[in-house]
Amino acid sequence: MKKFCVPCLFIITASVFFISCNHIQKNKSHQKTSNASIRAGKKLAVQYCGSCHQLPNPSLLDAKSWEDGVLPEMGPRLGIFYYFQRYPSLKNDLNVDKNYYPSQPVLSYKQWKNILDYYTAASPDSLLPAKKNPPIQVSNMLFQPLQPAFKYNIPAATFVKIQPDHQLMMCDAITKKLFVFNQALQLTDSINTNGSVTDVLKNYDTLTICNTGILNPNNGKFGSVYKIVTGNKLHADTLSKNLMRPVQITKADLNKDGRDDYVVCEFGNLAGALSWLENKGNNLYQYHVLRATPGAVRTCVTDYNHDGLPDIWALFAQGDESIFLFTNKGNRNFDAKEVLRFPPSYGSSSFELDDFNKDGFPDILYTCGDNADFSHVLKPYHGVYIFLNDGKNNFKQKYFYPINGCYKAIARDFDNDGDLDIATISFFADYAHQPEEGFVYFRNESDFKFQPYSLPAGKNGRWLIMDAGDFDGDGKIDLMLGNFSVAAQIMKSSVDWTKQPPFLILKNIQ
């Protein structure tokens, strides 16, 4: 699902390859590649590969991933659709702008070969796995796994939620239904959604639905945001349609007129946007674009500067991966600042704002691990990160723990000791060798030292989504994991997820 645009923020020491004026270090598989071509390719990469993003570093991927995955996908974006093989593109997709791909190559075939030589020869033959320190401990002493009696084959959960009233909600992409459960995990209601629902906001008996229309990558405008009244399931008010794969909605009164507006993450594919729907009253909403780029994944709305206007923090993937802060200036105007940037091979998957050091400024909890891209290899830089705020919204990495395919992290004080612990899930874990990566709980031992734990039941699902809340009213924060049992995977699991429950409750027993 990713486009590949790479700034290299973190050097993976074990696999750094470099080129200097006097020395070229090549991998074993490309020893015969011309040194002159590699040097020329590096210069051309600065010009072309760094034209819309920071320069990609070859060390982030193995040679085969560059040669067979990433570069064939990038060729068409430079107007090269064939080079000893036909490169994949969506040139004939009627939903793609006719001007998306250059009509003519923007560089010569010789220059393209130079770039190929640079990335395939100056990259490692394989990526070394990251060492987990401390290692993950497996324990049943922290959470009690509970599963519903309600089961069906091939669950594909795209949304789970523990509501404040202790209701549990889950949406399924295959059945195209929203299921509601009580505290006893008994099914109490189901609602047809006519599409893949990825977010639901509940306000008493009214549900605001974020529907991608089609979940798999596409370039159409099939998504919508609409409201239904649970007592009258046929009654639906459309807030906006023709959206590009919307994956999240956030409610906020952005213009301070007393009406709720909605920020929409339109992930899209080749095109997308971060947009907001201005509530004009009488069920009319005006569509505004904050940033016209694909990959909007998640937003957090806070008034960070305490001026009375809600500001927007947003994570983007699918290309030039980054976190932006949109400062609300009033009158529908926002100033945009990029506060963090990540290589797209990271596969940015989630973020949230948390004050880890209790200085009153929001820090960033970030995960990366979306491997549904052009390089299906385990990556040592996938995992969970903490970036600390210096008080001026400049962020510096403080913590990293490697988790293959990490997809989401939630920070809460799960053990009620006054500091933030972290729960994570992985959707592209090393299921063959490290199935415990599927769910990891990080107990805060103080001073940014975390002890990671998993539990045996953590491998009994392919966890795409997760939510935290007190489902049973005992004052402790529990977790709900959603099982999306279908999708390509790098490593096979010993568990048949298609026959597992659609969700799992982790009851906090700490």
PEHU-V421575 format. One record per pair of residues at least 12 apart in sequence whose C-alpha atoms are under 6 Angstrom apart, sorted by the first residue. I is the first residue (numbers start at 0). J is the second residue. If there is no record, write none. Layout:
i={I:I}
j={J:J}
This chain:
i={0:0:1:1:2:2:3:3:4:4:4:5:5:5:5:6:6:6:6:7:7:14:14:15:16:16:25:25:26:26:26:29:36:37:37:37:39:40:40:40:41:57:57:58:61:61:61:61:62:62:62:64:68:68:69:71:72:76:77:77:78:78:78:79:94:94:128:129:135:135:136:137:137:137:138:139:141:141:142:142:142:142:143:143:144:144:145:145:146:147:150:152:152:153:153:154:154:154:155:155:155:155:156:156:156:156:156:157:157:157:158:158:160:161:165:166:166:167:167:172:175:175:175:176:176:176:177:177:194:195:195:195:195:196:196:197:197:198:204:204:205:205:206:206:207:207:208:208:208:209:210:210:211:211:216:217:218:220:220:220:221:221:222:222:222:222:222:223:223:223:224:224:225:225:243:243:243:244:244:244:245:245:245:246:247:247:248:248:249:249:253:260:260:260:261:261:262:262:263:264:264:265:266:266:266:267:268:270:271:271:272:272:272:272:273:273:273:274:274:274:275:294:294:294:295:295:296:296:297:297:298:298:299:299:308:310:310:310:311:311:312:316:318:320:320:320:321:321:321:322:322:322:323:323:323:324:345:346:346:346:347:348:348:348:349:349:349:350:350:351:351:360:362:362:362:363:363:364:364:365:365:366:366:366:367:367:367:368:368:368:368:369:381:381:381:382:382:382:382:383:383:384:384:385:385:403:404:404:404:404:405:405:406:406:406:407:407:408:408:409:409:413:414:420:420:420:421:421:422:422:423:423:424:424:425:426:426:429:430:430:431:431:431:434:435:438:438:439:439:440:460:460:461:461:461:462:462:463:464:464:465:465:466:466:477:477:477:478:478:479:479:480:480:481:482:482:484:484}
j={371:372:317:372:317:318:318:343:318:319:343:53:55:342:343:53:54:55:342:56:342:58:123:58:58:121:120:121:120:123:124:120:113:113:116:117:113:113:114:117:117:118:122:122:122:123:124:125:119:122:124:374:373:374:373:86:87:100:104:105:101:103:104:104:218:219:379:379:451:452:452:452:453:454:454:454:508:509:505:506:507:508:505:506:504:505:503:504:503:184:500:497:498:484:497:483:484:501:171:172:483:484:170:171:481:482:483:170:171:197:170:197:466:468:470:180:181:179:180:195:192:193:194:190:191:192:189:190:212:210:211:212:214:209:210:209:246:247:228:229:227:228:226:227:225:226:224:225:226:224:222:223:244:245:268:268:268:241:242:243:241:242:241:242:243:244:245:239:240:242:238:239:237:238:265:267:271:265:266:267:264:265:266:264:263:264:262:263:261:262:309:276:277:278:275:276:274:275:275:295:296:295:293:294:295:293:293:293:292:293:290:291:292:293:289:290:295:287:288:289:287:315:316:317:314:315:314:315:313:314:312:313:311:312:327:325:326:327:324:325:324:347:343:340:341:343:339:340:341:337:338:339:336:337:338:336:367:367:368:369:367:366:367:406:365:366:407:364:365:363:364:390:386:387:388:385:386:384:385:383:384:382:383:407:381:382:405:381:404:405:406:404:401:402:403:400:401:402:405:399:400:398:399:397:398:428:425:426:427:428:424:425:424:425:426:423:424:422:423:421:422:476:509:441:442:443:440:441:439:440:438:439:437:438:437:462:463:490:490:492:490:491:492:458:453:453:457:452:453:452:482:496:482:483:484:481:482:483:480:481:479:480:478:479:505:506:507:504:505:503:504:502:503:502:501:502:496:497}
